[in-house]
């Protein structure tokens, strides 16, 4: 069967042979070009690639083997079928060694050629698909690679290396957007469970009443709407790794069952009576310190100790600004591949602006800022103007704007108090109420910040000092 739009080039010095084969291939649906010699074939080959080339081995001027050698040197993936009238097995073997897909011994029927062409084109399609799959896998590996060379990231990678060869339960802590799931995937992909499934559960995104069914599965009729049996995430991850993101959002009644699974490595589906053994490594992540939740009575202490066998802290981006250039280059290359464009460059001023910003959304926010900038930029070079949403210490002129044209007088004390109050609220919100970090954002001592908070009133609150 002819492949749609397949283009075939026939190179043979015998005019009758060219005509017979060309007519047969056209009737079969191929687009055909013919040439009497390799020299005559050159313009056609230079104009556009062919899906397959059918070439005689004995021709005046350049012989078929030399022609085959030149073709493969220019385009190694080119499918070539050679024809020989001499029944020389040695010549055919030599052609195959040079990269010919197959050979035909004259005389042969057009049907024999059609069969070999179909096989050659099938092989070419599979080769193309495999190459595309390899590129996808390489891109996937690149997407899950932890980027950076800072001491903070080196510490993370060292900890990952130390636990990847074991089945130890790991608790990953860090702010939202720091890459906790990426760290969990890296542990899985570098472990002996890499051939198994990596199953991620976003616990915070599940309605409270569905968490248990999602994790452990259910039998048909277990509750209203359960029309058929459904396997839970633990069963789906059997032999692999289960990643529980935002584990601090798991309801207290489910925490009890989760503890039992970690202790006994068995589950029971909702509505089921059979105990099911599971072979799963559990990696969990939390954006809130579990120890504080345990102290507040919002998380089971025994479950916390089961999850926190090996703790792993992912640092916020503001604590590893030296990694920002590496991350920027990584994201720009990925975006260029995704958009089918050349990788854009970035000015030193724009890079400095990225390194001055506090990044409350961490690496995820950096990725989104760069994607927006690349999509809206048409010059393939990013400058400061491509990231107007980022404010740094050198941007205070644009941060504080006052229209004084129609003002007769100013209560400077009241104005400064208003600006100071807004700045303090901004720092506390950005630091999620952590005094030390808020003081760092404002560039003032923590004692000074505490004084300002007390002076500004009761509506401003913060977390206790750590």
PALOVO-563437 format. One record per residue (C-alpha): residue in three letters; residue number from 1; y, x, z. Coordinates in steps of 0.2 Angstrom, whole numbers. Layout:
% PALOVO-563437
   code   pos   north    east      up
    ALA   NUM       Y       X       Z
...
END
This chain:
% PALOVO-563437
   code   pos   north    east      up
    UNK     1       0       0       0
    UNK     2      17       7      -5
    UNK     3      30      11       9
    UNK     4      46       1       6
    UNK     5      59      12      -3
    UNK     6      48      27      -3
    UNK     7      54      40     -16
    UNK     8      41      50     -25
    UNK     9      44      66     -36
    UNK    10      30      71     -49
    UNK    11      31      88     -55
    UNK    12      19      92     -70
    UNK    13      21     100     -87
    UNK    14      10      88     -95
    UNK    15      20      74    -102
    UNK    16       6      62    -103
    UNK    17       0      65     -85
    UNK    18      18      62     -79
    UNK    19      20      46     -89
    UNK    20       3      39     -83
    UNK    21       6      43     -65
    UNK    22      24      38     -65
    UNK    23      20      21     -72
    UNK    24       6      18     -60
    UNK    25      17      22     -45
    UNK    26      31      11     -51
    UNK    27      19      -3     -53
    UNK    28      13       0     -35
    UNK    29      31      -2     -29
    UNK    30      37      16     -27
    UNK    31      53      23     -34
    UNK    32      48      38     -45
    UNK    33      57      53     -52
    UNK    34      48      66     -64
    UNK    35      51      84     -69
    UNK    36      42      95     -81
    UNK    37      44     111     -70
    UNK    38      50     117     -53
    UNK    39      66     122     -61
    UNK    40      69     105     -68
    UNK    41      65      97     -51
    UNK    42      78     107     -42
    UNK    43      93      95     -46
    UNK    44      83      80     -40
    UNK    45      78      89     -24
    UNK    46      96      94     -21
    UNK    47     103      77     -23
    UNK    48      92      68     -10
    UNK    49      75      71      -1
    UNK    50      59      63      -7
    UNK    51      46      55       4
    UNK    52      33      64      -5
    UNK    53      31      77     -19
    UNK    54      16      77     -31
    UNK    55      15      94     -40
    UNK    56       3     102     -52
    UNK    57      -3     120     -47
    UNK    58      -3     127     -64
    UNK    59      14     127     -73
    UNK    60      24     139     -85
    UNK    61      37     148     -76
    UNK    62      36     146     -57
    UNK    63      18     141     -52
    UNK    64      14     127     -40
    UNK    65      10     138     -25
    UNK    66      26     147     -26
    UNK    67      35     130     -28
    UNK    68      26     123     -13
    UNK    69      31     139      -3
    UNK    70      49     136      -7
    UNK    71      48     118      -3
    UNK    72      41     120      14
    UNK    73      54     134      18
    UNK    74      68     122      15
    UNK    75      60     106      22
    UNK    76      45     110      33
    UNK    77      42      91      35
    UNK    78      41      88      17
    UNK    79      24      79      12
    UNK    80      17      87      -4
    UNK    81       1      83     -13
    UNK    82      -5      96     -26
    UNK    83     -15      93     -42
    UNK    84     -27     106     -49
    UNK    85     -37     105     -65
    UNK    86     -48     120     -62
    UNK    87     -59     114     -47
    UNK    88     -54     129     -37
    UNK    89     -58     127     -19
    UNK    90     -49     143     -15
    UNK    91     -33     138     -23
    UNK    92     -33     121     -14
    UNK    93     -37     129       3
    UNK    94     -22     141       0
    UNK    95     -11     126      -4
    UNK    96     -16     118      12
    UNK    97     -13     134      22
    UNK    98       5     133      15
    UNK    99       7     116      21
    UNK   100       1     104       7
    UNK   101      -4      87      15
    UNK   102     -19      85       2
    UNK   103     -25      89     -15
    UNK   104     -32      81     -30
    UNK   105     -44      88     -43
    UNK   106     -41      83     -61
    UNK   107     -46      72     -68
    UNK   108     -42      59     -55
    UNK   109     -38      40     -56
    UNK   110     -21      33     -51
    UNK   111     -30      24     -37
    UNK   112     -35      40     -30
    UNK   113     -17      46     -30
    UNK   114     -11      30     -22
    UNK   115     -23      31      -8
    UNK   116     -18      49      -4
    UNK   117       0      45      -5
    UNK   118      -2      30       7
    UNK   119     -11      42      19
    UNK   120       3      55      17
    UNK   121      17      42      20
    UNK   122       8      35      35
    UNK   123       6      52      43
    UNK   124      25      55      39
    UNK   125      29      39      48
    UNK   126      19      44      63
    UNK   127      27      61      64
    UNK   128      44      53      63
    UNK   129      40      41      77
    UNK   130      32      55      88
    UNK   131      48      65      86
    UNK   132      59      51      91
    UNK   133      48      48     106
    UNK   134      50      66     111
    UNK   135      68      65     109
    UNK   136      68      49     120
    UNK   137      57      58     133
    UNK   138      69      73     133
    UNK   139      84      62     135
    UNK   140      75      53     150
    UNK   141      71      70     158
    UNK   142      90      75     155
    UNK   143      96      58     163
    UNK   144      85      61     179
    UNK   145      90      79     181
    UNK   146     101      83     196
    UNK   147     117      92     189
    UNK   148     126     105     199
    UNK   149     126     123     206
    UNK   150     135     120     223
    UNK   151     128     126     239
    UNK   152     126     107     244
    UNK   153     116     103     228
    UNK   154     105     119     230
    UNK   155     101     113     248
    UNK   156      96      96     241
    UNK   157      85     104     227
    UNK   158      77     115     240
    UNK   159      72     100     251
    UNK   160      66      91     236
    UNK   161      55     106     231
    UNK   162      48     107     248
    UNK   163      42      89     249
    UNK   164      37      86     231
    UNK   165      20      93     233
    UNK   166      16      82     248
    UNK   167      14      63     251
    UNK   168      27      63     265
    UNK   169      38      48     267
    UNK   170      56      53     263
    UNK   171      72      44     269
    UNK   172      87      48     257
    UNK   173     104      45     264
    UNK   174     121      45     256
    UNK   175     136      35     250
    UNK   176     134      23     235
    UNK   177     134      31     219
    UNK   178     129      49     225
    UNK   179     112      48     215
    UNK   180      99      43     228
    UNK   181      88      35     215
    UNK   182      89      50     204
    UNK   183      84      61     219
    UNK   184      69      49     222
    UNK   185      64      50     204
    UNK   186      65      69     204
    UNK   187      53      70     219
    UNK   188      41      58     210
    UNK   189      42      67     193
    UNK   190      38      84     201
    UNK   191      24      78     212
    UNK   192       6      76     209
    UNK   193      10      57     207
    UNK   194      20      60     191
    UNK   195       7      51     180
    UNK   196       8      36     191
    UNK   197      22      22     191
    UNK   198      39      25     199
    UNK   199      43       7     205
    UNK   200      61       4     212
    UNK   201      66     -10     222
    UNK   202      85     -14     225
    UNK   203      82     -23     242
    UNK   204     101     -28     243
    UNK   205     100     -37     227
    UNK   206      85     -48     233
    UNK   207      88     -65     242
    UNK   208      82     -64     259
    UNK   209      68     -77     257
    UNK   210      61     -67     242
    UNK   211      60     -50     249
    UNK   212      42     -52     256
    UNK   213      35     -60     240
    UNK   214      43     -46     230
    UNK   215      36     -32     240
    UNK   216      19     -39     244
    UNK   217      16     -52     231
    UNK   218       9     -70     233
    UNK   219      -6     -81     228
    UNK   220      -4     -97     217
    UNK   221       2    -111     228
    UNK   222       8    -100     242
    UNK   223      25    -109     242
    UNK   224      35    -121     231
    UNK   225      37    -113     214
    UNK   226      22    -101     216
    UNK   227      12    -108     201
    UNK   228       2     -92     198
    UNK   229      -3     -76     207
    UNK   230      10     -62     207
    UNK   231       7     -44     211
    UNK   232      20     -36     223
    UNK   233      29     -20     221
    UNK   234      17     -11     232
    UNK   235       2     -15     221
    UNK   236      12     -11     205
    UNK   237      16       6     212
    UNK   238      -2      10     217
    UNK   239      -6      28     213
    UNK   240      13      32     211
    UNK   241      29      30     221
    UNK   242      38      15     228
    UNK   243      57      18     230
    UNK   244      65       6     242
    UNK   245      84       7     239
    UNK   246      96      -1     252
    UNK   247      81      -2     264
    UNK   248      93      -6     278
    UNK   249      95     -23     270
    UNK   250      77     -28     273
    UNK   251      76     -43     284
    UNK   252      70     -40     302
    UNK   253      54     -51     299
    UNK   254      49     -41     284
    UNK   255      52     -25     293
    UNK   256      37     -29     304
    UNK   257      26     -30     289
    UNK   258      33     -15     281
    UNK   259      29      -5     296
    UNK   260      11     -11     296
    UNK   261       9      -6     277
    UNK   262      16      12     282
    UNK   263       4      13     296
    UNK   264     -12       6     288
    UNK   265      -9       7     269
    UNK   266     -15     -10     267
    UNK   267      -6     -26     262
    UNK   268      -9     -45     261
    UNK   269      -2     -56     248
    UNK   270       8     -71     254
    UNK   271      -5     -85     255
    UNK   272     -19     -73     253
    UNK   273     -34     -69     264
    UNK   274     -39     -53     257
    UNK   275     -34     -36     264
    UNK   276     -29     -24     249
    UNK   277     -28      -6     251
    UNK   278     -14       3     242
    UNK   279     -11      21     238
    UNK   280       8      23     237
    UNK   281      21      36     242
    UNK   282      36      27     250
    UNK   283      53      34     247
    UNK   284      68      24     254
    UNK   285      86      26     253
    UNK   286     101      19     263
    UNK   287     120      20     261
    UNK   288     122      16     280
    UNK   289     115      28     294
    UNK   290     100      20     300
    UNK   291     101      28     317
    UNK   292     117      18     320
    UNK   293     109       2     315
    UNK   294      95       6     326
    UNK   295     107       9     341
    UNK   296     115      -8     336
    UNK   297      99     -17     336
    UNK   298     100     -21     318
    UNK   299      85     -11     312
    UNK   300      68      -8     320
    UNK   301      67       9     329
    UNK   302      48      11     325
    UNK   303      51       8     307
    UNK   304      65      20     307
    UNK   305      54      34     313
    UNK   306      41      30     300
    UNK   307      53      30     286
    UNK   308      63      46     292
    UNK   309      48      58     292
    UNK   310      58      70     280
    UNK   311      77      66     279
    UNK   312      87      70     264
    UNK   313     106      69     263
    UNK   314     114      67     246
    UNK   315     132      74     248
    UNK   316     147      64     241
    UNK   317     155      71     226
    UNK   318     171      75     235
    UNK   319     161      88     245
    UNK   320     155      97     229
    UNK   321     170      97     218
    UNK   322     164     113     210
    UNK   323     150     103     202
    UNK   324     162      92     193
    UNK   325     163     103     177
    UNK   326     145     103     175
    UNK   327     143      84     177
    UNK   328     158      81     165
    UNK   329     149      91     152
    UNK   330     133      83     155
    UNK   331     140      65     154
    UNK   332     150      69     138
    UNK   333     135      76     129
    UNK   334     125      60     134
    UNK   335     139      49     128
    UNK   336     141      58     112
    UNK   337     123      56     108
    UNK   338     124      37     113
    UNK   339     139      34     102
    UNK   340     133      45      88
    UNK   341     148      56      89
    UNK   342     152      74      92
    UNK   343     154      80     110
    UNK   344     172      78     115
    UNK   345     181      92     123
    UNK   346     192      91     138
    UNK   347     208      99     143
    UNK   348     210     110     158
    UNK   349     223      99     165
    UNK   350     212      84     163
    UNK   351     198      93     172
    UNK   352     210      98     186
    UNK   353     214      80     188
    UNK   354     196      75     189
    UNK   355     193      89     203
    UNK   356     208      83     213
    UNK   357     203      65     214
    UNK   358     193      59     229
    UNK   359     179      49     220
    UNK   360     175      35     232
    UNK   361     162      29     220
    UNK   362     155      47     218
    UNK   363     145      52     203
    UNK   364     143      34     196
    UNK   365     162      32     196
    UNK   366     164      49     187
    UNK   367     152      43     174
    UNK   368     161      26     171
    UNK   369     178      35     170
    UNK   370     172      47     157
    UNK   371     163      33     147
    UNK   372     179      23     147
    UNK   373     189      38     142
    UNK   374     178      43     128
    UNK   375     176      25     121
    UNK   376     195      23     120
    UNK   377     199      40     114
    UNK   378     199      43      95
    UNK   379     204      61      94
    UNK   380     188      68     102
    UNK   381     198      78     115
    UNK   382     201      71     132
    UNK   383     218      74     141
    UNK   384     226      68     157
    UNK   385     233      53     148
    UNK   386     215      47     145
    UNK   387     212      45     164
    UNK   388     227      35     170
    UNK   389     218      27     185
    UNK   390     215      44     194
    UNK   391     229      49     207
    UNK   392     230      66     214
    UNK   393     242      75     225
    UNK   394     253      80     210
    UNK   395     255      62     205
    UNK   396     266      56     219
    UNK   397     280      52     208
    UNK   398     270      39     198
    UNK   399     262      33     214
    UNK   400     279      28     223
    UNK   401     291      19     211
    UNK   402     307      11     218
    UNK   403     320       1     208
    UNK   404     336       6     216
    UNK   405     348       0     203
    UNK   406     352     -16     211
    UNK   407     351     -11     229
    UNK   408     367      -9     240
    UNK   409     358      -1     255
    UNK   410     341       4     261
    UNK   411     334       3     279
    UNK   412     325      20     277
    UNK   413     315      19     293
    UNK   414     308       2     288
    UNK   415     304       8     270
    UNK   416     296      24     277
    UNK   417     286      14     289
    UNK   418     280       2     275
    UNK   419     275      17     264
    UNK   420     266      26     279
    UNK   421     257      10     283
    UNK   422     250       7     266
    UNK   423     245      26     265
    UNK   424     235      25     281
    UNK   425     227       8     276
    UNK   426     222      16     259
    UNK   427     215      32     268
    UNK   428     205      21     280
    UNK   429     198      10     266
    UNK   430     194      25     255
    UNK   431     185      33     270
    UNK   432     176      17     275
    UNK   433     185      19     292
    UNK   434     180      36     296
    UNK   435     194      45     305
    UNK   436     190      63     300
    UNK   437     189      59     282
    UNK   438     204      48     282
    UNK   439     214      62     290
    UNK   440     208      74     277
    UNK   441     213      62     263
    UNK   442     231      61     271
    UNK   443     232      80     274
    UNK   444     236      77     293
    UNK   445     227      81     309
    UNK   446     215      67     316
    UNK   447     225      66     332
    UNK   448     241      62     321
    UNK   449     232      49     312
    UNK   450     225      41     328
    UNK   451     243      40     334
    UNK   452     249      32     318
    UNK   453     235      19     319
    UNK   454     240      14     336
    UNK   455     258      13     331
    UNK   456     254       2     316
    UNK   457     246     -11     326
    UNK   458     229     -20     329
    UNK   459     225     -25     311
    UNK   460     220      -8     307
    UNK   461     203      -2     314
    UNK   462     191      12     311
    UNK   463     174      18     315
    UNK   464     171      28     331
    UNK   465     173      47     330
    UNK   466     156      55     325
END
